Amino acid sequence: MAIEVAKVELKNVQDASGVEACIRNGQFKADDVIAVIGKTEGNGGVNDFTRILADQAFRAVLKKHGSRSEAEIAKIPMVWSGGCDGVITPHATVFARNDKTGPASKSRLVIGTSMSAELFPEDIGRPAMVEKVATAVREAMAKAGRRNPRKRTSSKSGASRVPKAVTSQTSDGVRKKSSRGMFLGSVERDDMAWTAKDRTTPMGIRRSALRRAASRLAWMPSAKGRFQSSGKMNQETARVAR
């Protein structure tokens, strides 16, 4: 098995001509596509519909040129990020798996894909999210034939390196929970004994940290700030009275 990677341009939000050209030119077959990562020209907000349009366009091409059913194509992971400010060009990176082989002594790219169970709003940043992400990671690793996704590897120069952990612009609480799920997916462990505090504290943040964050807001100053403000106000009132 070998992995074919192609980067195609999105000329508009519903343009899938790039991946269609790859299929027609024989670079890979529609049924070989296993994942897509793309960047659309939308605003990146919650109302960014360009991601949905791009997703629909790419899946329609795979349905048109392949033999897989609509349900099977719906299971293909397609990750779309909206917003192409500055010099970023809307594009998509398409990953396809074929039957080509090569020498066992040569390093190559391996890919395993999986879709996690649906994440509900009440799961975000909580143990349920960790478990669902971990389960999906285990499935993807099994398909890729890997057991340790952060296994130390060596470059051609002999210098060792460790792949960096995935980061994003999500809040620390959600990112930690998701990363924890990805880590748990790669290790053998007993069921976690989540405490009531873990389930009741929002986003897994300590209550003391929440209080410190709230103290920075104008509507809820810290105790020290209240006393200072009160003292200044009394001083100003005294000056006016004089």
C-alpha positions in Angstrom: 0.0 0.0 0.0 1.1 3.5 -0.7 -0.2 7.0 0.0 -0.7 9.6 -2.8 -1.0 13.2 -1.7 -2.3 16.0 -4.0 -2.8 19.7 -3.2 -5.5 21.3 -5.4 -6.8 24.9 -5.6 -10.3 25.9 -4.8 -11.3 28.5 -7.4 -14.6 29.1 -5.6 -16.3 27.7 -2.5 -18.0 24.9 -4.6 -15.0 24.1 -6.8 -13.9 20.5 -6.8 -12.4 20.6 -10.3 -8.9 20.1 -8.9 -9.6 16.7 -7.3 -11.7 15.8 -10.4 -8.7 16.5 -12.6 -6.5 14.3 -10.5 -9.0 11.4 -10.9 -9.3 11.9 -14.7 -5.5 12.2 -15.1 -5.1 8.9 -13.3 -3.2 10.2 -10.3 -5.6 8.3 -8.1 -9.0 6.8 -8.3 -12.1 8.2 -6.6 -12.4 5.1 -4.5 -8.8 5.5 -3.3 -9.5 8.9 -1.5 -9.4 8.3 2.3 -9.2 11.9 3.7 -9.2 15.6 2.8 -7.9 18.7 4.6 -8.9 22.0 3.1 -9.0 25.8 3.6 -11.9 27.7 2.2 -12.4 31.4 1.6 -15.0 32.0 4.3 -14.7 34.1 7.4 -14.0 31.2 9.7 -16.9 32.0 12.0 -19.8 29.9 13.2 -21.8 31.2 10.3 -19.2 30.2 7.7 -21.2 28.1 5.2 -18.3 27.8 2.7 -17.0 24.8 4.6 -20.3 23.0 4.1 -20.4 23.9 0.4 -16.8 22.7 -0.2 -17.5 19.4 1.7 -20.6 18.7 -0.4 -18.7 19.5 -3.7 -15.9 17.1 -2.9 -18.1 14.3 -1.8 -20.3 14.7 -4.9 -17.2 14.2 -7.1 -16.2 11.0 -5.3 -19.7 9.8 -5.7 -19.8 10.6 -9.4 -16.5 9.0 -10.3 -16.4 6.1 -7.8 -18.4 3.1 -6.8 -18.8 3.8 -3.1 -22.3 4.5 -1.7 -23.3 7.8 -0.3 -23.1 6.4 3.2 -19.6 5.1 2.7 -18.5 8.5 1.3 -20.0 10.2 4.3 -17.6 8.3 6.5 -14.5 9.8 4.8 -12.9 12.4 7.1 -12.9 15.9 5.5 -11.6 18.7 7.7 -12.4 22.2 6.4 -11.1 25.5 7.9 -12.6 28.7 6.9 -10.8 32.0 6.4 -8.1 32.9 3.8 -7.0 36.3 4.9 -3.8 37.8 3.5 -2.0 35.7 0.9 -3.5 32.3 1.7 -5.0 30.6 -1.3 -8.1 28.4 -0.8 -6.9 24.9 -1.3 -7.4 21.3 -0.3 -4.9 18.5 0.4 -6.3 15.1 -0.8 -5.0 11.8 0.6 -5.4 8.6 -1.4 -4.3 5.0 -0.7 -3.4 2.8 -3.7 -1.9 -0.7 -4.2 1.6 0.4 -5.1 4.5 -1.1 -3.2 8.1 -0.1 -2.5 11.3 -1.4 -0.8 10.8 -2.2 2.9 14.0 -0.3 3.7 12.6 3.0 2.5 10.5 5.2 4.9 7.0 6.1 3.7 3.9 7.8 4.8 1.2 5.7 6.5 -2.4 6.9 7.3 -5.1 5.6 9.4 -8.5 7.3 9.6 -11.4 7.1 11.9 -14.5 9.1 12.8 -15.3 9.6 16.5 -18.7 9.2 18.0 -20.8 12.3 17.8 -19.7 15.0 20.3 -22.6 16.6 22.1 -22.5 20.1 23.5 -22.4 18.7 27.0 -19.4 16.5 26.1 -17.1 19.4 25.2 -14.2 19.7 27.6 -15.4 16.8 29.7 -14.4 13.2 30.2 -16.9 12.0 27.6 -15.0 14.0 24.9 -11.7 12.4 26.1 -13.1 8.9 25.8 -14.7 9.4 22.3 -11.5 11.0 20.9 -9.4 8.2 22.5 -11.5 5.5 20.9 -11.3 7.1 17.4 -7.5 7.4 17.8 -7.1 3.7 18.7 -9.1 2.8 15.6 -7.0 5.1 13.3 -3.8 3.8 14.7 -4.9 0.2 14.2 -5.7 0.9 10.5 -2.3 2.6 10.1 -0.4 -0.3 11.8 1.0 2.0 14.4 1.0 1.5 18.2 2.7 4.6 19.4 1.9 7.8 17.4 4.7 9.8 19.2 7.4 7.2 18.8 10.9 8.7 18.6 12.1 8.6 15.0 15.5 9.5 13.4 16.2 11.8 10.6 18.7 11.0 7.8 21.4 13.0 9.7 21.0 10.7 12.7 19.4 13.4 14.9 16.4 12.1 16.9 13.2 14.0 16.9 9.7 13.6 18.4 6.6 14.8 16.5 5.0 17.8 18.1 1.6 17.5 19.7 -1.3 18.9 17.8 -2.2 22.5 18.8 -5.2 24.7 17.9 -6.8 28.0 18.7 -9.4 26.3 21.0 -9.5 27.1 24.7 -6.9 25.4 26.9 -9.5 23.3 28.6 -10.9 21.8 25.4 -7.4 21.4 23.9 -6.2 19.6 27.0 -9.2 17.2 27.0 -8.8 16.5 23.3 -5.1 16.0 23.6 -5.7 13.7 26.6 -8.0 11.7 24.5 -5.4 11.4 21.7 -2.8 10.3 24.3 -5.1 7.7 26.0 -5.8 6.3 22.6 -2.2 5.1 22.3 -1.7 3.5 25.8 -3.2 0.5 27.6 -4.9 1.6 30.8 -7.7 0.8 33.1 -10.9 2.8 33.0 -10.3 6.3 34.4 -11.8 7.1 37.8 -13.1 10.5 37.0 -14.1 12.4 40.1 -17.2 14.5 40.7 -15.0 17.6 40.6 -13.9 16.7 37.0 -17.5 16.4 35.9 -18.8 19.5 37.5 -16.0 21.9 36.9 -16.5 23.6 33.5 -13.8 22.7 30.9 -11.8 20.9 33.6 -10.5 24.2 35.0 -9.8 24.5 38.7 -12.3 26.7 40.6 -9.5 28.9 41.8 -8.5 29.6 38.2 -12.1 30.4 37.3 -12.2 32.9 40.2 -9.0 34.6 39.1 -10.3 34.8 35.5 -13.6 36.3 36.7 -11.8 38.8 38.9 -10.4 40.4 35.8 -13.9 41.2 34.5 -15.4 44.6 35.2 -18.6 43.1 36.6 -16.8 41.0 39.1 -13.6 42.6 40.6 -11.4 40.9 43.0 -11.8 41.5 46.8 -8.6 43.7 46.7 -9.9 45.7 43.8 -13.2 46.3 45.5 -11.5 47.7 48.6 -9.2 49.9 46.5 -12.1 51.2 44.4 -14.1 51.8 47.5 -11.3 53.8 49.2 -10.7 55.9 46.1 -14.5 56.7 45.9 -14.6 57.7 49.5 -11.6 60.0 49.0 -13.2 61.7 46.0 -16.5 62.1 47.9 -14.6 63.7 50.8 -12.9 66.1 48.5 -16.2 67.2 46.9 -17.7 67.7 50.4 -14.9 70.0 51.4 
